[in-house]
Amino acid sequence: MDNRTTLLAGISHDLRTPLARLRIALEMMPENAKPTLIARMERDMEEMNQLIGGFLELAQGLGQEEKRPVDLAVLLGELAQDTGLEWRALPPCIREVASVALRRILSNLVENALRYGGGKPVSMVCDCADGGARISILDRGPGIPPDQAEEVFRPFYRLESSRSSATGGSGLGLAIARQLAEANGWKIELLAREGGGTEARLTIPG
């Protein structure tokens, strides 16, 4: 691991201990403690836990995973079934990919689309051509201003309006997806859709 990966992993590990202490302290609070205070502390600790998990995931994503033949039709079909995406089955599409990284990237993109998609159906399509693949996650949410389509890949960057901290999330999902994609020579783009919404496109070269 390089210095940045080691630093991220070390920080994340060190933060686990004080977080565990806070959880124990919360469990030992008197029964007459204000419910609103307890609920707020629980939310804060859950957010901290998400951030720590995101740091660990980001650190792990900076490493290299061995690529192997994977049937994208099967992998994507399983993802669609697990997340409730609209999806049309593909014929077999065998590609040499880092499957764990690919699943993590797509899971983060899907989670993002479901969170900010305005409650509307989210779909996934895949074009297997020229020895590569292009996978798109499509939503009909409020969309992303073109001048911020790259900014959202920065850790902790949030858009205003409906894409805000009120919707949850650690602010690391897209940053992790981009890091994993670049580590494998893939490309992620966020594109405006005609009629509204966003296309999160992952391109795997042939």
N, C-alpha and C positions, 0 to 999 in steps of 0.2 A: 504494500500500500504506500502511496505517496504521503507527503506531510499533511496535505489538506484532508485526505481520507482518514488518517490516523487522528488528527485533531478533532474532526467531527465525531468519530466513534468514541474518542475519549471523553469529550464533553457530554455526549448523550449518556454514556455509562455513569459518569460522575453525578449527573442530575437525577438518576434513578433513586439514589439513597435518600436525599432530602425529601423527594416526593413520597417515598414509602413512609417516612417519618410523619409527614403531614397527614397521610391517610390514617395512620394509627392514632394520631392526635384527634382527628375528626371522629373516629369511632369511640373515643373515650370522652367526648364532650357530654356534659350533663343532659339528661332527658328534657329539661326545661329550656334548653337553648332555643333561640328563635329559629323556626323552620326555614324562614327566608334566608337567614345567615348560613345555615347548613347547606341549603340548596345552592347558594352562590359559591360556597367553598367547593362543593362537589363539581360544579361546572368549571371552576377555575382549575381544579386538579385534572379534570378530564381534558381540558384544553392543553395543559402542560404535558400530559401524557401523549397527546397527539403530536405535539411539537417534538418531543423527544423521539417518538417513533419515526417522525419524518426525518429528523437528523440522522438516525441510524440507517434509514432506508437510503437517504442521499449518499451517505458514506459507502454503503454496500454497492450502490449503483455505479460508483466510480471504478469498481473493479471490472475485470473481464470474465465473462462466462463462456464456456466452450459451446460452439454452435454444433447443431446436429439436425438431421432431417426431421421436419415436423409437418404434419398435414394441417395446414391453416384452416381448411374446411371444418375439421373436427375441433380444433382449438377455439375458433370463433363461434362455432355452434354452441359449444359448452358455455362460453362467456355470455352469449345472448340468452341462453336458458337460465343461467344463474342470476342475471341482472334484469330480465324482462324486456330486453331490447327487441324491437322489430327487426327481423332478420330473414332473408331468403337463403335457403341452403345452397351451398356451392358444390360443384364436383370436386374430387380430390385435387388439392393444390399443395404439393410437397415443396418445401423450401428449407434451405439450411439457415436456421436462426437460433439465437439464444432464447429458448422458450420461456425461461423464468422472467427474463427482462421484458420480453414481448408481452407476457401476461400482465406484468406490473404496469407497463406503459398503458396498455389498453384499459386496464382496470381504473387507472387514474383519470384517463380521458373520459371514460364512461361515467365515473363518479362525478366529474366536473359537469358533464352534460346533464345528468339527472338532477344535480343540485341547482343548476342555474337555468334549466330548460323551461321554467314557468309551468311545471306540471304537465306539459304536453308530451306525447310519445317521443321517444328517442330511438333512432334506427341506426343500423350499421350495415355498410356495404363493403365489398372487397373486390378489387379488380386484380386478378392474377394473370399478368401478361409479361412477355419479354423476360422471363426468368426471374422477375421480381414480384412485388405485390404492393398495392396501394389500398390501405384500409382507412375508411372514413366513418367517424361517429357524427351523426347529424341530429341537431336539435333545433327547436323553434323558439328559443328563449329570446331575450332582449338583444342579443348579439354583442359584439365587441367593437368599439371604435377602431378603424384601421390604424390610427396612430398609436394604439396601445396593444396591437396584436402581438408584438414582440415583448413589450414590457411585462405582460402577464406571466412570462416564463421566469421572471426574477423571483427569488425566494421572498415570500411574505408580501408580494405586491398584490393589491386589491383594487378592483374598479369601484367606482362610485355606484350609486343607485342600487339596483337589486343584486348586483354582484358585490356584496359587502360582507363584513364580518358577521352580520346578523344571520346569514345563511349557513354559518358554521365552516368547518374545514380549518386546516392548519396554515394554508397559504403556501404549502410546499409541493402540492400534488403535481402541478405543471412543471415546476423546476426539476423535480425528480424524473418526470417523464422525459424532459429534454435531455438531462444528463445521461440517462440510460440510452436514449436514442443515439446521441452523439458518440457514446462509448462503443456502439455497435455499428457505426457508419450509416445510421438511418436518419431520416429527416422528419420533423414534426412541424406542421403549420396550422394556424387557426385562420380560417377564411370565412368571410361574410357570405351567407347564402342568399340567393335571390328569393324574395318574399319574406325575409327575416330569419334570424337564427344564425347558428355557427356550424361550420364543418371543421372538425378536428381531424386532420389528415396525417397519417403516418405512411411514409414512403420507404419501402425496403428495396434498394437497388438490386438488379439482377446480376 
